[in-house]
């Protein structure tokens, strides 16, 4: 009896199968998202707020991406970039203090509109006036206004959602910010070239200056949807209880060293690509956009990692991996390889820092969480304000490979210190799982 002929699959069959599965997954994700919108019932006022926040975030991402490169074109070095970054950090501290007070006194909507206008004015002035003294002063003021706006967005989302859909509303708000970071970085890298077709005689610095003003115009459009918000008064502020738990002080000491290490390179990535790797602007945009995408994927992976190995162990592993990534980056000279390593480094940052925030919130009393969070933000900002000018001056004097190598050692030291100071794992069965990640890295100049 003859054997039946064997069926030989066409070469394209696996590709067709993969494509079919991918389309099915995308359809399922879209249906889940559509059902979530229907079930959770976010109202028109929430989407009005999201339109204003999206315009703000888009303009800020473009501005943030191009600003260092704009300063480099006008003759500034990494030393001055570090000083500007320090002014940003100090401005963020100054802006967070009166934000809630003004919102309570004049109303949340009025405060948000005021902060939007100030962000546009100070940011546009940064693009127009290139004097070093004015740059430092305006960087401080622009960062203060941007942080004040961000402080107001949390109670705004809380007011525009209900208990049933509040978690979904915050998730949509965070996800839209990250997604806009991916797209905006690419748009910012191509904006000067698009403007060059309109003004072909403009220099590279002038084109970036015009692109920064376009970014300010995008932020200015956020005033229209923000003015249509209907927000109620904020509740009276409660008395803050500052934690006296010894764990908090050990945690803040570890966070101080960690923030110092991470603030020594992240603000200089676009300058590193432009000056050391000699990457064209379009490639820098792709690398920066990829780092935002890796952050989003890391946020998705965080709960799974912490469930598997525990919170403290997971954070320590991520910090050690971040240190190893910096050490590898110090030895890289090829643009494509360095960009890939930076994308990995960014992912490990997004695993470790939100995990540390979650750990802090779970180890203090509910009445102490607001003050503990404020202390954590203060320590991170002050560490960044010190690290940025030191790193900038070192990059200008010693070059990127040497300073990145030292930064990798400091990062590894911070990881070991965190493990030593934080101590043993939480008891089995009491391991907290990170549900939402703060979006602090996506806000500000």
Secondary structure, DSSP 8 states (H G I E B T S, - for coil): ----------TTHHHHHHHHHHHHHHHHHHHHHHHHHHHH---HHHHHHHHHHHHHHHHHHHHHHHHHHHHHHTT--HHHHHHHHHHHHHHHHHHHHHHHHHHHHH-HHHHHHHHHHHHHHHHHHHHH---HHHHHHHHHHHHHHHHHHHHHHHHHHHHTS-TTTHHHHHHHHHHHHHHHHHHHHHHHHHHHHHHHHHSTT--HHHHHHHHHHHHHHHHHHHHHHHHT-----------------HHHHHHHHHHHHHHHHHTTTGGGHHHIIIIIS---HHHHHHHHHHHHHHHHHHHHHHHHHHHHH-HHHHHHHHHHHHHHHHHHHHT--SHHHHHHHHHHHHHHHHHHHHHHHHHHHHTS-GGGHHHHHHHHHHHHHHHHHHHHHHHHHHHHHH-HHHHHHHHHHHHHHHHHHHHHHH-S---TT----------GGGS--
